[in-house]
């Protein structure tokens, strides 16, 4: 009997553009500014992006441009959660200490606040124009293009 093996790398030729955005404003304001300056129509998805069985969740916005066959995604890279602190069971007076933990969708990019992913038929897109437009938005501290091949945890940005 013949054994057939499937290699995941054979299906990873999906090309997309990835931009890192540094900004301290809320996700809905970033989505509004991107819509205004780039002429796109990002909308908040009904469900957040969950990673590691609800360990962390990230706000995600999407616009499916059916005319040009391009999908735009804006996703938060940071998740701040309040969790119960681990305490000894032999404590006379129980104290409910909570600790705040920060998780990142892409751990290699810990300082990045948001990621803009553009996938589909992107061959006609002007990457330099998008980058210049992002950098002209006053509420964005900085933005730059990220090479997805150099990211070890790129499976987290497969939506």
Secondary structure, 3 states (H helix, E strand, C coil): CCCCCCCHHHHCCCCEEEEEEECCCCHHHHHHHHHHHHCCCCEECCCCEEECCCCEEECEEEEEECCCCEEEEEEECEEEEEEECCCCCCCCCCCCCEEEEEEECCHHHCCCCEEEEEEECHHHCCHHHHHHHHHHCCCCCEEEEECHHHCCCHHHHCC
